[in-house]
Amino acid sequence: MTKPFDPAMASFYPALIGCDEAGRGALCGPVVVAAVWFDPASIPQALLGALDDSKRLSAKKRDELAHEIVSAAQVSVAASSARRIDGSNIRAMTLDAMKRAVLRLELREPVRIDGIDIPPGLDLPCEAVVKGDRKVPQIAAASIIAKTCRDRLMVKLAKRHPGYLWDKNSGYGTANHLTALMQLGPTRHHRQTFEPISRHMTAHFVRIPG
């Protein structure tokens, strides 16, 4: 599989903050955002060449790269809980977490955000980049950190709520997750405003286990 970042071109990639999220489309759990700053010419070139969209990497490779990223770069993470998402909306809470993650770095550096939205109120030069995790190495690094952090959290939550198989589906709307929802009802970690949870809440879900 071709990787998007050529170490031989490292000096052509600017030093900046990359920001990406994980879990925006899940039915439960938080949306997790990572912000990562590094100078591509100054990190291990093997690491630069291995970066990619987190979805194109195996879980084992993501974990390996996450350790390397934390060692080589400045990293911060922020999240918005299911309760906050239900209290507002997923777009607003994703952007809010992005703003918090970037500000936690305490750097006055340009920012590149994966997608089409820029967090409001972020007083830094910002640009949204569609499919940025294949275009900006810092966004690729952020996607890996966000995904590994969120997956680890969902594995922990799966031990408390084993029937939903969150250690396998990460809270997304897979067939086994939807079946569990119909049988067990939602937990407090589910996003009550998301379909199909909201649509079937009254008809099918009798209780909300803790």
ZIZI-V310639 format. One record per residue. N is the residue number from 0. PHI is phi in whole degrees, 0 to 359 (* if undefined). OMEGA is omega in whole degrees, -180 to 180 (999 if undefined). D_CENTER is the distance of its C-alpha to the mean C-alpha in whole Angstrom. Layout:
((N,PHI,OMEGA,D_CENTER) (N,PHI,OMEGA,D_CENTER))
//
This chain:
((0,*,-178,22) (1,289,177,23) (2,270,-173,20) (3,278,-172,20) (4,242,-177,20) (5,268,180,24) (6,303,179,25) (7,293,-180,28) (8,257,-172,27) (9,306,-177,25) (10,291,-180,27) (11,271,177,26) (12,271,-178,23) (13,287,172,23) (14,283,-178,21) (15,196,176,19) (16,262,173,15) (17,253,-176,12) (18,222,178,9) (19,208,-177,6) (20,238,171,3) (21,220,175,2) (22,95,-178,6) (23,299,-177,7) (24,264,-179,10) (25,286,178,11) (26,271,-179,14) (27,209,-179,13) (28,80,-178,11) (29,279,162,9) (30,269,-176,6) (31,246,-178,4) (32,237,173,5) (33,239,172,7) (34,237,-175,10) (35,226,174,12) (36,243,167,16) (37,198,172,19) (38,264,-176,22) (39,303,179,21) (40,281,-174,25) (41,248,178,25) (42,268,176,22) (43,305,-175,24) (44,292,174,24) (45,296,178,23) (46,293,179,20) (47,303,-178,20) (48,290,-179,21) (49,268,-177,19) (50,294,179,15) (51,194,171,14) (52,308,-175,11) (53,302,-178,9) (54,290,-180,11) (55,265,-179,14) (56,245,174,14) (57,288,179,15) (58,300,179,14) (59,297,-179,17) (60,292,177,16) (61,301,-180,13) (62,298,179,14) (63,298,-178,17) (64,291,179,15) (65,300,178,13) (66,298,-179,16) (67,293,-180,18) (68,297,-180,15) (69,299,179,16) (70,285,-172,19) (71,259,-171,20) (72,228,170,17) (73,264,-170,17) (74,228,170,13) (75,219,-178,12) (76,225,174,9) (77,220,-178,9) (78,214,170,9) (79,237,-175,11) (80,287,176,13) (81,301,180,14) (82,296,179,17) (83,293,178,16) (84,298,179,15) (85,295,-179,18) (86,284,179,20) (87,229,172,19) (88,195,-173,16) (89,294,-179,13) (90,297,-178,13) (91,297,-177,15) (92,285,173,12) (93,292,179,9) (94,295,177,12) (95,297,178,13) (96,294,177,10) (97,298,179,10) (98,299,-179,14) (99,296,-180,14) (100,296,180,11) (101,296,-178,14) (102,295,-180,17) (103,294,177,16) (104,290,-180,17) (105,56,179,20) (106,236,174,21) (107,263,-175,23) (108,228,175,21) (109,298,-177,20) (110,236,173,16) (111,239,-177,15) (112,252,176,12) (113,289,177,11) (114,114,-175,12) (115,238,-175,15) (116,247,174,15) (117,246,-180,16) (118,301,178,15) (119,293,176,19) (120,81,179,21) (121,267,-173,19) (122,274,177,22) (123,217,176,21) (124,295,-172,22) (125,240,175,19) (126,215,175,18) (127,272,-177,16) (128,232,178,16) (129,294,-176,15) (130,54,-176,14) (131,295,-179,13) (132,289,172,12) (133,247,-177,15) (134,239,-176,17) (135,237,-175,16) (136,300,180,15) (137,291,175,14) (138,292,177,11) (139,301,178,11) (140,298,179,11) (141,296,180,8) (142,296,179,6) (143,291,180,8) (144,296,-179,7) (145,299,-178,4) (146,294,-179,5) (147,293,178,8) (148,298,-178,8) (149,292,180,7) (150,299,178,9) (151,296,177,12) (152,296,-179,12) (153,293,175,12) (154,296,178,15) (155,296,180,17) (156,293,180,17) (157,296,179,18) (158,290,178,21) (159,276,-178,22) (160,228,-170,22) (161,294,-175,23) (162,293,-173,24) (163,265,177,20) (164,57,180,19) (165,294,176,16) (166,292,179,16) (167,252,-176,16) (168,255,178,15) (169,55,178,11) (170,88,178,13) (171,279,-173,13) (172,278,177,16) (173,284,-178,18) (174,299,-178,22) (175,290,177,22) (176,291,180,20) (177,296,177,22) (178,298,179,25) (179,297,178,24) (180,299,-180,23) (181,293,-177,27) (182,275,-171,28) (183,251,-174,27) (184,82,-178,25) (185,279,172,22) (186,260,177,21) (187,291,179,20) (188,272,179,17) (189,280,179,17) (190,272,-171,16) (191,294,-179,20) (192,270,-178,20) (193,271,169,18) (194,285,1,20) (195,271,-176,22) (196,298,-177,22) (197,294,-176,23) (198,292,-175,26) (199,254,-175,27) (200,305,-176,27) (201,289,-173,31) (202,286,-169,32) (203,240,-171,30) (204,264,-175,28) (205,271,-174,31) (206,227,176,29) (207,237,-180,26) (208,296,-179,26) (209,282,999,24))
//
